[in-house]
Amino acid sequence: MRRVALLMLLGAAVLAPMQASAAIALKGAVEQGSLVVGRTEPGAKAVLDGETVQVSSTGLFAMGFDRDHGPTAKLVVTLPDGKVETKVLSVAPRVWEIQRIEHIAPALVTPPEEAMERIKKEVAEKAAARPRDTAEEWFAGRFIWPAKGIISGVFGSQRVYNGEPKNPHYGVDVAAPVGAEVIAPADGIVRLAEPDMYFEGGLVFIDHGQGVISFMMHMSRIDVKAGQHVHQGEAIGAVGKTGRATGPHLHWGMVWRSAHIDPSLLVDGVSAQGAVPGTKVGGD
C-alpha cells in the first residue's frame, strides 16, 4: 500500500520522471555536479553520507553532489513507522575540460596584499548570507537561463591563468553585453545583493530552498534587495564586467549546502555534458 500511495503521489506532482523504490523516488542523474530531487513519505527522515537532509512537509528533499564527489553515496531514509530503507547510489564521474586564459593582468590572478583584509571580510559576509536550510521547495521545478547569450565558460573546467593552474570554474558563464537583462532562474528569496564585491563585483544570492542557492556574479546593476521574494523570470539586474572579470558576462553558480553543483543540468535545451563554449543559450 505504501508503494501504491507513493506512486500515486508522484503522479500528481510536477516532478517527473523519477527513479522509484518502495519509499524513495529520485529525479535527476546522480553524477558529479548534479542536484537530485527526492520524494519520500511526509514525516520521514533522510540521511546522506551520514549528514541529515531536510525533508519538507510534503516529503520533498534536495541532494547535491560536488564536482569532486567520490564514486558512491549512501542515502538512508527512516519512515514515520520506523522502517528503514537504504540506497547506495553510484555517482557517475565526469570529464572536466582545461580552459587556458592568457595575458590576464596579474592583479586579477593573485590579489595584492592590501586587498586581503577586504576579501576576508567579504568571505564572512557571504557565508552569513547562506542559510543552511530553509523550508521552501522552489528547487524542485525546472530552472530557466538567467541571461541570453553564448556559453563562454562551463562548470567544472580547470582554469589556468597565465600558465598558472587555479581553482575549478564553479559555474556557467553566459557572455552578453553590459546592461543585458538578468532574470531569476527560479523562484526564491534574495539573501545577498551587493554591487561591489572584490571577486564577484555585483553579486546576488537567490535561495531556492533547502540549501540550494544561485549566485549571479559580475552584474553591472542590481535591482533587488536582500529579503525580497523573486519569481522565476523576474528581472533582478543587468549583465556587467565588474569584479574579477575579463569581459562582460554573467556567471551563474549554484550550491547545495557546501557542494558546488552545475546549473546547466537544471535547465532545458543544453546539458552540462554537451555544453561547449560558443553554445547559444537563453532564447533568441
Secondary structure as GFF3:
##gff-version 3
##sequence-region A 1 284
A	DSSP	alpha_helix	2	11	.	.	.	ID=ss1
A	DSSP	beta_strand	19	20	.	.	.	ID=ss2
A	DSSP	beta_strand	25	27	.	.	.	ID=ss3
A	DSSP	beta_strand	35	39	.	.	.	ID=ss4
A	DSSP	beta_strand	45	48	.	.	.	ID=ss5
A	DSSP	beta_strand	51	53	.	.	.	ID=ss6
A	DSSP	beta_strand	60	64	.	.	.	ID=ss7
A	DSSP	beta_strand	72	78	.	.	.	ID=ss8
A	DSSP	beta_strand	84	90	.	.	.	ID=ss9
A	DSSP	beta_strand	98	101	.	.	.	ID=ss10
A	DSSP	alpha_helix	106	109	.	.	.	ID=ss11
A	DSSP	three_ten_helix	113	115	.	.	.	ID=ss12
A	DSSP	alpha_helix	116	128	.	.	.	ID=ss13
A	DSSP	three_ten_helix	138	140	.	.	.	ID=ss14
A	DSSP	beta_strand	149	153	.	.	.	ID=ss15
A	DSSP	beta_strand	158	161	.	.	.	ID=ss16
A	DSSP	beta_strand	164	168	.	.	.	ID=ss17
A	DSSP	beta_strand	172	175	.	.	.	ID=ss18
A	DSSP	beta_strand	181	183	.	.	.	ID=ss19
A	DSSP	beta_strand	188	197	.	.	.	ID=ss20
A	DSSP	beta_strand	201	207	.	.	.	ID=ss21
A	DSSP	beta_strand	212	219	.	.	.	ID=ss22
A	DSSP	beta_strand	221	222	.	.	.	ID=ss23
A	DSSP	beta_strand	229	230	.	.	.	ID=ss24
A	DSSP	beta_strand	235	238	.	.	.	ID=ss25
A	DSSP	beta_strand	249	256	.	.	.	ID=ss26
A	DSSP	beta_strand	259	261	.	.	.	ID=ss27
A	DSSP	three_ten_helix	263	266	.	.	.	ID=ss28
A	DSSP	beta_strand	280	281	.	.	.	ID=ss29
###
